[in-house]
Amino acid sequence: MSHFNNVSRVVLAAVLGGCASAPTAPTSTLSPPSTRDAAEQLCSGVSEGERNLNLCLDSEEIVRAERMPVASRGGNVLTGARVVFRPSSGRTAESFQHVVACQMARNSGADSQARYPQVAYCPLAVKGVAASVRPVADGLAVEIKPKDARSSHSLFHTMAHGTTALQLARFESAACRGIEPKARGACPLLGPVTVISDLPGGVRVEFAATVSVDSVLAGMRCHYSFAEARGFSEEAAACPLYIRGLHLERSTDGKAIDITITPAALVNEVRKRVREEAVFANELRGGA
């Protein structure tokens, strides 16, 4: 908890240690729809301005953001996120819930994440979460809860990455030259990925045909340079993949990225992290 509170001050207007008091009346829970038609139905009545409202962790409307325990399953504690937005004239819990449902629907598709890389690090864009809105003392709280260990892990990663997104945007190095500051905030490995196969010393990652391998590789090298410049600290390595000794190269056929590491003792760890962080194309399409 302290790690998130310390780093979040850089990104958020304020991060407070405790949970705000709230009324006991529960609100309904929202989950992303499975089809574009369903998304359009959820967005019915939501203005264009609200549809494009920034609900990611770099929003100026955020008062505070914090992780929260949700449940304990199989000895693992699932953690969610609570993000409090400052009051706004005419905005109620019910109306904001409508906006949240709409944005979850719109952000769940691969096309949205391809056009806006930072969407991949919005808690509301994590697959397998549900969200509810309720009034609290200092605004409206959006509580985002995972449904399983995978979505809990993704939320944890999203919160960690969000707190360093602005630092990455301001980071200057030769490895980041040519990458728009806003685009640096998204972990390039996320996908859509089609195949991950083991190589001696690491893995090969293949992407969907719509993905520019060169752009992904440039983004990965930018992130690695950022982590390297900060001694691979937990705060700097917002994408867990970026650890000391990593080698990032385009495959010989030019269609994939080879991720290997020295020393050999870390090969299995890299393979594990790559598979944890990747989002496969069939997942973005809502497949199995």
C-alpha positions as CSV (number, residue, x, y, z in Angstrom):
1,M,0.0,0.0,0.0
2,S,2.8,2.4,0.8
3,H,4.4,1.9,-2.5
4,F,1.3,2.9,-4.4
5,N,0.7,5.9,-2.1
6,N,4.2,7.2,-2.5
7,V,4.4,7.0,-6.3
8,S,0.8,8.0,-6.9
9,R,1.5,11.5,-5.6
10,V,3.4,12.1,-8.8
11,V,0.4,11.3,-11.0
12,L,-2.7,11.9,-9.0
13,A,-3.9,15.1,-7.3
14,A,-3.6,13.3,-4.0
15,V,-3.5,9.8,-2.6
16,L,-4.8,9.3,0.9
17,G,-4.0,6.3,3.1
18,G,-7.5,5.4,4.3
19,C,-10.8,4.5,2.8
20,A,-13.4,7.3,2.6
21,S,-16.6,6.9,4.6
22,A,-19.6,6.0,2.4
23,P,-23.3,5.3,2.7
24,T,-24.3,1.7,3.2
25,A,-26.8,1.5,0.4
26,P,-25.3,-0.7,-2.3
27,T,-25.3,0.2,-6.0
28,S,-25.6,-2.1,-9.0
29,T,-22.5,-3.6,-10.5
30,L,-21.4,-3.1,-14.1
31,S,-19.5,-5.5,-16.4
32,P,-18.3,-5.0,-19.9
33,P,-20.7,-6.3,-22.6
34,S,-19.6,-9.0,-25.1
35,T,-20.7,-7.3,-28.3
36,R,-20.4,-3.9,-30.1
37,D,-24.2,-3.7,-30.2
38,A,-24.4,-4.1,-26.4
39,A,-21.8,-1.4,-26.0
40,E,-23.8,1.0,-28.1
41,Q,-26.9,0.2,-26.0
42,L,-24.9,1.0,-22.8
43,C,-23.7,4.3,-24.3
44,S,-27.2,5.4,-25.2
45,G,-27.9,8.8,-23.6
46,V,-24.2,9.4,-22.8
47,S,-23.0,12.6,-24.4
48,E,-20.0,12.6,-26.6
49,G,-18.0,14.6,-24.0
50,E,-18.8,12.0,-21.3
51,R,-17.9,9.1,-23.7
52,N,-14.5,10.7,-24.1
53,L,-14.0,11.6,-20.4
54,N,-10.6,10.6,-19.2
55,L,-11.2,8.0,-16.5
56,C,-7.6,6.7,-16.5
57,L,-5.2,7.2,-13.7
58,D,-3.7,10.4,-15.2
59,S,-7.1,12.2,-15.1
60,E,-7.1,15.6,-13.5
61,E,-10.5,14.8,-12.0
62,I,-9.1,12.1,-9.7
63,V,-8.9,13.0,-6.0
64,R,-7.2,9.7,-5.0
65,A,-6.7,6.1,-6.0
66,E,-5.9,3.1,-3.9
67,R,-5.9,-0.7,-4.0
68,M,-8.4,-2.5,-1.9
69,P,-8.8,-6.1,-0.8
70,V,-11.8,-7.9,-2.3
71,A,-11.7,-11.6,-1.4
72,S,-9.4,-14.4,-0.4
73,R,-9.4,-17.5,-2.7
74,G,-7.1,-20.4,-2.4
75,G,-4.8,-18.6,-0.1
76,N,-4.5,-15.6,-2.5
77,V,-6.0,-12.2,-1.7
78,L,-7.7,-10.7,-4.7
79,T,-7.3,-6.9,-4.8
80,G,-9.3,-4.4,-6.6
81,A,-9.1,-0.6,-7.0
82,R,-11.0,2.4,-5.6
83,V,-10.7,5.6,-7.7
84,V,-12.4,8.7,-6.3
85,F,-13.4,11.4,-8.8
86,R,-14.0,15.0,-7.6
87,P,-17.5,16.3,-7.5
88,S,-18.9,17.8,-10.7
89,S,-22.0,19.9,-11.1
90,G,-25.0,17.8,-12.1
91,R,-23.1,14.5,-11.8
92,T,-24.8,11.9,-9.6
93,A,-23.8,8.3,-8.7
94,E,-26.4,7.0,-11.1
95,S,-25.4,9.2,-14.0
96,F,-21.7,8.5,-13.5
97,Q,-22.4,4.8,-13.3
98,H,-23.9,5.1,-16.8
99,V,-20.7,6.8,-18.0
100,V,-18.5,4.1,-16.4
101,A,-20.6,1.4,-18.0
102,C,-20.3,3.1,-21.4
103,Q,-16.5,3.5,-21.2
104,M,-15.9,-0.1,-20.0
105,A,-17.9,-1.2,-23.1
106,R,-16.0,1.0,-25.5
107,N,-12.5,0.3,-24.0
108,S,-12.9,-3.5,-24.0
109,G,-12.2,-3.9,-27.7
110,A,-8.9,-4.3,-29.5
111,D,-9.6,-1.3,-31.8
112,S,-9.8,1.0,-28.8
113,Q,-6.6,-0.2,-27.3
114,A,-4.8,0.0,-30.6
115,R,-5.8,3.6,-31.1
116,Y,-5.3,4.7,-27.6
117,P,-2.4,2.8,-26.0
118,Q,-3.0,4.3,-22.5
119,V,-6.4,2.6,-22.4
120,A,-4.6,-0.6,-21.6
121,Y,-3.7,0.9,-18.3
122,C,-7.1,2.2,-17.3
123,P,-8.5,0.0,-14.5
124,L,-11.8,0.1,-16.2
125,A,-10.3,-1.5,-19.3
126,V,-9.1,-4.6,-17.5
127,K,-10.8,-7.7,-18.7
128,G,-12.7,-9.7,-16.1
129,V,-13.6,-6.8,-13.7
130,A,-16.9,-5.3,-12.5
131,A,-17.4,-1.7,-11.4
132,S,-19.8,0.1,-9.2
133,V,-20.2,3.8,-8.4
134,R,-21.2,5.2,-5.0
135,P,-21.0,8.6,-3.3
136,V,-18.2,9.2,-0.8
137,A,-17.3,12.2,1.3
138,D,-15.0,13.8,-1.3
139,G,-16.7,12.8,-4.5
140,L,-17.8,9.7,-6.4
141,A,-15.9,6.4,-5.8
142,V,-15.6,3.9,-8.7
143,E,-14.9,0.6,-7.1
144,I,-13.4,-1.9,-9.5
145,K,-13.4,-5.6,-8.4
146,P,-11.7,-8.6,-10.1
147,K,-13.5,-11.8,-10.7
148,D,-10.5,-14.1,-10.6
149,A,-6.7,-14.1,-9.9
150,R,-5.8,-13.1,-13.5
151,S,-7.9,-9.9,-13.4
152,S,-6.7,-9.2,-9.9
153,H,-3.1,-9.4,-11.2
154,S,-4.0,-7.2,-14.1
155,L,-5.5,-4.6,-11.8
156,F,-2.4,-4.6,-9.6
157,H,-0.3,-4.1,-12.7
158,T,-2.5,-1.3,-14.0
159,M,-2.3,0.6,-10.7
160,A,1.4,0.2,-10.6
161,H,1.9,1.4,-14.1
162,G,-0.5,4.3,-13.9
163,T,1.6,5.9,-11.1
164,T,4.6,6.0,-13.3
165,A,2.9,6.9,-16.7
166,L,3.7,10.6,-16.4
167,Q,7.3,9.9,-15.5
168,L,7.6,7.8,-18.6
169,A,6.0,10.6,-20.7
170,R,8.6,13.0,-19.5
171,F,11.5,10.5,-19.8
172,E,14.1,11.4,-22.5
173,S,16.6,9.0,-23.9
174,A,17.9,7.9,-27.3
175,A,15.8,4.7,-27.0
176,C,12.6,6.8,-26.6
177,R,13.3,9.2,-29.5
178,G,10.4,9.3,-32.0
179,I,7.9,7.9,-29.5
180,E,5.1,10.3,-28.6
181,P,5.2,11.1,-24.8
182,K,1.6,10.0,-24.4
183,A,2.3,6.6,-26.1
184,R,5.2,5.8,-23.8
185,G,2.8,5.1,-20.9
186,A,1.5,1.8,-22.3
187,C,3.3,-1.4,-21.9
188,P,4.2,-2.4,-25.5
189,L,4.0,-6.2,-24.9
190,L,0.3,-6.2,-24.0
191,G,-0.8,-7.1,-27.5
192,P,-2.7,-8.2,-29.4
193,V,-0.4,-11.3,-29.2
194,T,-1.1,-14.4,-31.3
195,V,1.7,-16.9,-30.3
196,I,4.3,-17.1,-27.6
197,S,6.9,-19.9,-28.1
198,D,10.0,-20.8,-26.0
199,L,13.5,-20.1,-27.4
200,P,16.9,-20.9,-25.9
201,G,17.3,-18.2,-23.3
202,G,13.8,-16.8,-23.5
203,V,10.7,-16.5,-25.8
204,R,9.5,-15.4,-29.2
205,V,6.4,-13.2,-29.2
206,E,4.3,-13.0,-32.4
207,F,1.6,-10.3,-32.8
208,A,-1.6,-9.8,-34.8
209,A,-1.1,-8.6,-38.4
210,T,-2.4,-5.2,-37.5
211,V,0.5,-4.6,-35.1
212,S,3.7,-2.9,-36.2
213,V,6.6,-5.1,-34.8
214,D,9.0,-2.2,-35.2
215,S,6.8,0.1,-33.1
216,V,6.4,-2.5,-30.4
217,L,10.1,-3.1,-30.3
218,A,10.8,0.6,-30.1
219,G,8.4,0.9,-27.2
220,M,9.9,-2.0,-25.4
221,R,13.4,-0.6,-25.7
222,C,12.1,2.8,-24.4
223,H,10.7,1.1,-21.3
224,Y,13.8,-0.9,-20.8
225,S,15.9,2.3,-21.0
226,F,13.6,3.9,-18.4
227,A,13.9,1.0,-16.0
228,E,17.7,0.8,-16.6
229,A,18.1,4.5,-15.9
230,R,16.4,4.0,-12.5
231,G,18.3,1.0,-11.4
232,F,15.4,-1.4,-12.2
233,S,13.6,-0.3,-9.0
234,E,10.1,-1.6,-8.4
235,E,8.7,1.9,-9.1
236,A,10.7,2.3,-12.4
237,A,9.9,-1.1,-13.8
238,A,6.2,-0.5,-14.1
239,C,6.0,-3.3,-16.7
240,P,7.2,-6.3,-14.7
241,L,9.0,-7.7,-17.8
242,Y,11.7,-5.1,-17.7
243,I,14.5,-6.6,-15.5
244,R,18.3,-6.4,-15.7
245,G,20.0,-8.4,-18.4
246,L,17.1,-8.5,-20.9
247,H,17.8,-8.6,-24.7
248,L,15.1,-7.4,-27.1
249,E,15.5,-8.2,-30.8
250,R,13.4,-8.5,-33.9
251,S,13.2,-12.2,-35.1
252,T,15.1,-13.2,-38.1
253,D,11.9,-13.4,-40.2
254,G,11.0,-9.9,-39.0
255,K,7.5,-11.0,-37.9
256,A,8.1,-11.4,-34.1
257,I,10.2,-10.1,-31.2
258,D,12.7,-12.4,-29.4
259,I,13.0,-11.7,-25.7
260,T,16.0,-13.4,-24.1
261,I,18.0,-12.8,-20.9
262,T,21.4,-13.3,-19.3
263,P,21.9,-15.0,-16.9
264,A,20.3,-18.3,-17.7
265,A,18.9,-18.6,-14.2
266,L,16.3,-16.0,-15.1
267,V,15.0,-17.6,-18.3
268,N,12.0,-19.3,-16.7
269,E,11.1,-16.1,-14.9
270,V,11.1,-14.1,-18.1
271,R,9.0,-16.8,-19.8
272,K,6.5,-16.6,-17.0
273,R,6.3,-12.8,-17.0
274,V,5.9,-12.5,-20.7
275,R,2.9,-14.9,-20.6
276,E,1.4,-13.1,-17.6
277,E,1.6,-9.7,-19.3
278,A,0.5,-10.6,-22.8
279,V,-3.0,-10.1,-24.0
280,F,-3.9,-12.5,-26.7
281,A,-5.9,-11.4,-29.8
282,N,-8.7,-13.9,-29.0
283,E,-9.1,-12.4,-25.5
284,L,-9.5,-8.9,-27.0
285,R,-12.2,-10.3,-29.3
286,G,-13.9,-12.0,-26.4
287,G,-12.9,-15.5,-27.4
288,A,-11.9,-18.3,-25.1
